[in-house]
Amino acid sequence: EVWLNQSNDYAHRHLHNTGDKMCELASLYPNAKGTKKRALNQAARELLLLQSSDWLFIITNGTMTDYAHKRIKDHTGRFNKLYEQIKTDTIDLTFLKELEKKDCVFPDIDYRIYS
């Protein structure tokens, strides 16, 4: 009930859609190198950050809900921007570096775990 209810059910659409897209990317680019690999790894980070149960818990409990909604929106938006850049081979290195610096968690992540 904490993680799926009327106050946060909208987020699950983003969670499922983003997860599907990450699996797609991992399958399309099984041997990425260089900047593309970095972008794929950052996309995987954004997905994991989006999937944090904290956001749904915060929304349900009504504490700092604006912050939780913002984090869901931010990670979804970042992931989608990376997704489009990867698919069109137009990766913005400045944007990528900014994200890598902002969310430098899971330094050894390998996007291929989604394939």
N, C-alpha and C positions, 0 to 999 in steps of 0.2 A: 504494500500500500504506500510505502514511503517513496518508492522509486517509480511507480506508475499510478498516476491519479490525474484528475482533471486539471490540477494546477501545473503539471509538468508534462502532460502527454504529448504536447506538440514537439518536444525535443526528440522523441523516439523516431519520428520521421527523419530528422537530420542524422541521428545515429545510424539508422539502417541504411540510408542513402549513401552516407559518407563511407561506411564500412564496405558496401558493395563497390563503390568507386575505387577504394584502396585495393581491393582484391583484383579488380580489373587492371589497375596500373601495374601491380606486381606481376600479373600474368602477361601483360603486354611488353614489359621491359625486364625480363628475367636476369639480364646481365649488364645492367646499366653501369656506366663508369662516370667519373668526374662530376661535373655540375649536375647532370641528370640524376645520378645516384644520390647526391646530397639533397636534391629537391624531393626525391622519393622518400628518403629517410625522414626529411622534415615533414612531409605529408603524413607519414606514419606517426610521428610525434604529435602532430595536430589532432589526428584521430584519437590517439590515446588520451590526450588532454581533454578532448571533447567527451570521451566516454567516462570520464571521472564521475563516480557516483555522487561526489560532493555536490555538484551543481543541482541535481534533482533533490537531494536531501535538503539543501539550503532552501530551495523553492518551497518544498512541502512544509518545512518548519517556519517559513515566513521570516527568516532572518537574512538580511543582506540579499534579498531577492533580485534587486536591480543588478548587483554584481554577478550573480549566478547567470541571469539572463544574458548579460553582456559577455561573459566567458563563453557561453554556448554559441552566441552569435559570432564572436571573434574567431573562435577555433573553426567553426563551420566556414566562415568567410575566407579565412586563411587557407584552409584545406582546398576549398573550391578554386581559389585563385591559383594555387600551386597545381591543382589538377589540370586546369585549362592551359597553364604555361607548359606543363610537361607534355600534354597531348599535342600542343601546337609547336613544340620545340622552340618556345620563346621565353625561356626562363630568365627572369629579372634577377640578376646576381645581387644587386643592392637589396632588393626585397628579401631574397633568400638569406643573405647574411644578417639582416635585421631580425628575421625570425629565429635563426640559429642562436643569435645572441640573447634574444628576449626569452626564449624557452629552451634553455640548454640542458634539458633533462634527457635521460636515456641516451648518453653519448655513444653507446655501442649498438644502437638499434639497427636492425637490418630489415628493410622494407619487405624483403622476400618472405618473411614469416607469413605474409598475407597471400602468398601464391598457393 
